[in-house]
Amino acid sequence: MGIKSKVINNAKWIIICKVIQSLLQLVIGMLCARYLGPENYGLINYASSIVAFVLPIMQLGLQSTLVQEFTEKPHEEGKIMGTALVMDLVSSVFCIGMVGVFVSVANAGETQTIIVCLLFSISLIFRAFELLQCWFQYKLKSKFPSIVMLCAYMAVSLYRIFLLVTSKNVFWFAVVNSVDYGIIGIALLIIYNKISTQKLEFSLGLVKTLFSRSKYYIMASMMMTLFQNTDHIMLKLISGDAENGFYTAAITCATILQFVFIAIVDSMRPVILAGKQTGSADYEKNLSRLYCVTIYMGLAQGIGFSIFAKLMVYIMYGAEFMPTVPVLQVLAWYIIFSYMGPVRNIWILAEGKQSILWKINLAGALMNVAINALLIPVMGAVGAAAASLFTQIFTNFILGFIVKPLRENNKLMLKGLNPKYLLDAIKG
C-alpha cells in the first residue's frame, strides 16, 4: 500500500469512528446539559478547565515528540514507549495533588466545587495511557485506537444514560472522564502488547533523553492551556456558573466537527516528519496542502454555523440555553485560526525550533487574559468568545509575520490559501 493510501486509510478509520462517537456525544451531551442546567453544566466544565491547566505538566510534552522519537529510533520503540508511560503516570499523581491545593484555596468554602474538581482530576491517571496513541499514529494504525475510543464512548454513554434515568447528582457526572479514559487506556495497552514486536520497557537513562526534547512543549502547552481555559475560570469567578454554562455549550457546538480536523492533522504528521527526515521534495508541499484543507474546511464551517446558530442551540439545548446563540456566532470563526496552530507545530518540530513554542504561547496567553479581563465584565460569555477568537488570530496568524523564525512557515501557510492545493487533496 502506498503512503497516500495509508494516510487516507488511517484518516478514514479515525473519521468513521469519530462520526459515530460525535453523534452519540451530540445526543447524550445535550440530554446531560438539559438535565444539569446551566449552573451544574458550568460547574462540570469549570472542573474540566482546572484539570486542563495541569494536563501539560502531567503530559510532560511527550505527546508532541514521541512520533519523532520513533521515527529516529525505530529499534527502541518499546523502551521509548514504556519509559514515556512511566514518566506520565508519576507526574499524574503529582498533578492531582496540585488540583486539590488550588481549588482548596481558590474555592475555599465551596465544598461541592472542591469535590467535583477532585473527582474530575482522577482522570489524569488514566490519561497517561493516551501516549500509546502516538505509537499507533506512527505506525499509521489509527483504526485500533479509533475503534477503542468509540467502544469506550458507547460504554460511557450507557453510564450517562444510567445517571439520567436514576437522577444522580453532579458528583456522578464528575467521574465520567475517568471511566472513559480508563477503558481506553486498558484496551490500548492490551492491543499494543498483542501487535507490537517490542515489549514495553522502562529505562532510567532514557528519561533525560526524552525530557530534553519534550521539555520545550511543557511551557508551550501550559501557555496554550492558559489561553484556552482562562475564559472558563474567569467567567466562573466574574459572571458565575450560568454564563460559563452558556459559553461551554457554544464551544461544544463550535467544535462538533473537530474530529475531522484532528484526523487529518494526526494522519499527516508522521508523513510530514518522515518527509523532512528523508529530504523529500513533498515536505513543504504537504504542509501547504494540510494548511489548505484545514483553512477551507474551517471557513465552510464558520459560514454554516453562523447562519444556523439559533437552530443548533435550540435543538441541542432548548430554550433555557438561547443566550448561547450570539456566543456561538462568534466562536464559529474560531476553528479557522485554531487549527493553524497544530499544523505550525508540526513544522516547528520538523525544523527543530521547539524552543520558540513557549514564547509564542506566552504571548497568546497574556493577550487572552488581558482581553478577557476587559470584555467579560461587560459582555459576559460573548466577551470570552471574542477574546478566544482574537487570541487565535494573533497567536496562529499575525505572530507568524512578526517573529522572524516563523516567517518561513507563514509563507507555506499563504501558499495553502491557493485553491489548487484543495483540488489536489480532493483528487488524492
N, C-alpha and C positions, 0 to 999 in steps of 0.2 A: 504494500500500500504506500503511495507517495505521500510526501509530507503535507501537501494541501489536503489530501483525502483524510489523513489522520487528524489534522486540525479541525476540519469540518465535522468529522465523525465525533471527535471529542466534544466540540461545542454543541452538537446535536443532542448528545446524551444529557448534557447539563441543562439545555433549554427545555427539552421534553419533560424531564423530571421537575424542573422549576415551574413550568406552566401548570402542572397538576398541583404542585405544592402551593403556588400562588392562588389558585382557585380555592383551595382549602383554606388558606390563610385569609382570603377575602371574606369568605362566608363566616368562618369561626371567629375571625378578628372583629368583624362588625357586630356579631352577636355578643361577644365579650365586652366590647365598648359600650353597647347599649345597656347591658346588664350592670356594668360597673358604674356607668355615668361619667361625666367629665372629670369629677374630682378624683375618684379612685383610679380612673384611667390615667389621669395626670400623675398620680402618686406612683403607679407602677413604672411609668416612663421616667419619673424623677430618679427612682432606684436604678433603672437601666442606665441613665446618664452618669450617676455616681460610679457605678461599676465600670462604665466605659472609660472613665478617667484613669483608672488603674490598669486597664487592659493592656496599654502599650508597655507598661513595666513588666506585667506578667508575661507577655509575649517576647520581650527582650529583642524585638526587631527581627527575630529569626524567620518569620513568615515571609519577609521580603528578600531574604538572601539564600534560603535553602536550595531553591531551584538552581541558582548559580553554583552553589557548593556541589550539588550532584553532577552538574554539567562538567565541572573541572575535575572532580574526583569520583567517577562512577564506581570504582573498585572499593570505595569506602562508604557506600550508601547506608548500610546497616549501622555502622558506627556513628555516622553523622546524624542519622535519624534518631537513634537511641539516645545519644548524648543531648540532642536538642530537646527531646521529650522530658528527660530528667530535669534539665535546666528550667523548663516552663512549669513543671509540676512543683518544684521547690519555690519558685517565685510566686505561684498562685496562692500558696498558703500565706506567704508574707503579705500579699495584696488584700486578702480577705481581712487580715488584721488592720490594714490601712483604712479600709472601708468602715470598719467598726469604730475606729478612733475618730474619723472625720464626721460621721453622722451623729456620734455622741456629743460632739462639740457644736456642729452647725445646726443640729435639730434637737438640742437639749430640751427635754420635757415632752417631746413628740414621740411617745412610745410606739405608736403604730408605724410611723415613718421609719424609725430605727429598726424595728423588727422586719419590716418589708425589705429594707435595704440589705440587711444581713442575710436574709433568706435568699434574696436575689444573687448575692455575691458568691454563694456556694457553687454557682455555675462556673466560676473561674477554674476550679479544679478540673472539671470535665472539658473546658475549652482548650486546655493544654493539648489535648489529643487532636485538635484541629490541624496541628502541624503535619499530621500524616497526609493531609490533602496535598501538601507541596510535593510529596513523592509521587502521588497519582497524577498530578499535573505534569511533572517532569517526564513521566512515562507515557503521557497522553492517554491515560486510562481513567479519565474523569467519570466514566459511566459507573464505576464502583461507588465512589463517594456520593454521586448524584442519586443513585438508587437507594443507598443507605439513608441519605438525608430525607428522601421522600418517605421512606418507610417510618423513619423516626417521627417525621412531622405528622404522619397519619396516626401514629400511636399517641402523640401529644394532643392531636385534635380530639381523639376519643376521651382523653383525660380532661380536656377543657369542656367537652360536652357533659361529662360527668359532673364537673364543678357547677355548670349552669343548671343542670337538672336538679341537683341536690342543694342549690342555693348556697354554695360555700362563700366564705368571706374572702377579702382581698389577700390574706396571707397564703391561701392555697394557690392563688394565681402567681404569687411571687416565686414559686419554685418550678414553674413551667419550663424555664430555660435550662434548669439543672437536669430535668427529665430528658429534654430534647438532646442536649449535648452529651449526656451520659450514654444514651442509646447509640448516638453517632460514634462516640469515642471507642466504645467497646467493640462495635461492629467493624470499624475501620482497622482496629488493631488485629482482629481475627483475620480479616481479609488480607492484610499486609503479610501476616505470618504464613498464610497459605500460598500466596502467589510470588512473594519475593524470594530471591535466591540467597539473600543475605539476612542473617538474623540480627535483631536489634542488639546493640552493644553500647555500653557506656564507657567513655574514655575521658578521664580527668584532664589529660593533656590536650584533648580536642576542645575543651570548654573555652580556653583562652583564644584559640584559633577562630572558633565560630563567633565569639563575642567581639573580636577585633574588627570584624566586618559588619556585624549586625548592630553594634552599639550606636552607630550614626542614626539608625532608624528608630531608636527608642525615643530620643528627644523629638525627632521629626513626627513620630506618631502621637506623642503627647501633645505637641502643638496642634496637630490636626484634630485630635480628640477635643482639645480645648475649644477650638472654634466650631466644632460640630455639636458640642454638648453644653457650651456655656449658656446658650439660649434657653435650654430646658431648665437649668438650675436658676438662672436669673428670673425667668418667668415665674417659677415656683416661689422664689423669695420675694419678688416685687409684686406680681399680679395674682398669685395663688394657683391652686391646683387646676381650677376650671380652665383658665387661659392656657395652661400647659397641656391640658387635655385637648383643646381645640387645635393647638399647634401640632401636637403629636398626630392627631387624626389627619391633618393636612399633609404631614410628612409621609404617613402611611400611604395616602392616595398618590402623592407625587412620585414615590419610589416603587410603585406597584409593579413596574416593568423593569426594575433594576437588575433582576436576574439575567436579563438578556445581555445587558452591558457587561456584567460580571463574567458571563460565559464566554463572550467574545474576547475580553481582555485576558482572562486566565488561559484561554486556549492559545492565544498568540504570544504570550510571554515567553515560554520555552523556545518557540521558533525564532523570535527576535533575538533572544540572548544567544542562541546557538549560531545565528547568522553573524552576530558580532564576533563570536569566538572563532569562527572559521573564515572570517573576512568575506562573507557572501555579499555580492553586489545588490541583493534584495534587502539587505538590512535596513537601510534608510527608507526604501520604498514601502516595506512592510509597516514601518512606523507611521508613515503618512497615510497609508491605507487604513490603519487602525484609528488614527485621528478622524479620518473622513467618515468612517462608518459610525463612530460614536457621536460625532458632532451632528450629522444629518438625522440620525435617529433621535437625538435629544431635541432637535429643532421640531421635528414632526410631533413628538410627544408634548412639547411645550404649547404648540398651537392647539392640539386636540384637548388637552387638559384645561387650558384657559377657557375654551368655549363651553365645555361640558362640566365645569367645576360644580355648579349648583346641582345638577342631576346626579353626579357621582356622590356628592356628600349626602344628599337626601336618601339615595338608595342604600348606601353603605351604613350610615349612622343615624338617619332620622332627623326630625325637626329640631331636636334638642341640640344638635351639633351644627346648625346652619351658620353660626358665626365663623365656622371653619372655611366657608367659601372664599372670601377675599384673601385669606391666608394661602389657600391652595393656588389661587390665580397668580400669586407672586412666586410661590415655590415651584410652580410648573416649569419655570425657566432655569431653575437651579441645576437640573440634570445636565444640560448642555455643557456647563462650565465645570461641574463637579467631576466628570469623568475625563476631563483633560488632565487632571492630577495623576491618576493611576497610570495613564499612558506615558506621561512625562517621567514618572518614577521608574518605568521600565528603561527608558533612555538613560536616566541618571545612573542606574545600576550597571547597565551595559558599558557606559563610559567611565565608570569608576569615580563618579563625582558625589558619592554618598555624603561627604562632609558638608555639603551645601544644603542638604534637606532641612536640617533643624532651623536654619536661618530663614528659609522660605516659609516654613510653617509657623515660626515665631512671629514673623511679620503679619501673617494671616491671623494668628491668634490675637495679637494686640489690636489689630483693626476690628476684629469681630467683637471683642469685649467693649471697645470704645463705642462702636455703632449701636450695639445692644443697649449699653448704658444710656445712650441718647434717645433711642427710639422706643424701647419697651415701656418706660413710664408714660409715654404719650400715646403710643399706638398698640400696646399690648402684643398679642400674638402676631399681628400684621407687621409690627416693627421688628420682631425677631426674625420673621421670614425675609424681610427686606435686608436685614443685617447679614443673614446667611447668603443671600444671592450676591450682594455687593462683595462679600468676603471671597466667594468663589471666583468671581470675575477678576478681582485684584490678584489673588494668590496664583491662580492657574493660567491666567492670560496676561494681564498687564505686567506683572512682576517679571515675566519671561523676557520682556523687552528692556527692562531696567537693569537686571542683573546680567552682566556680560557672559558668564559661563553658560547661561540658559538660552542665549540668543540663537544658537545653532538648532536647539530643539524647537524654538518657536518658528524657525524657517520651515522645518518639517511639518509643523502644525498648519502653517499657512498653505503649504503645498497640499495638505489634506483637504483644504476647502475646495479644491478642484473637483467638480463632479465626476471627472474621468475616473478617479480612484474608486468612487462609489459604484460606477458602472462595472469596473474591473472586479470589484468584490462580489457584485450580484452575479456576474458571469461565472466567477470562480465557484 
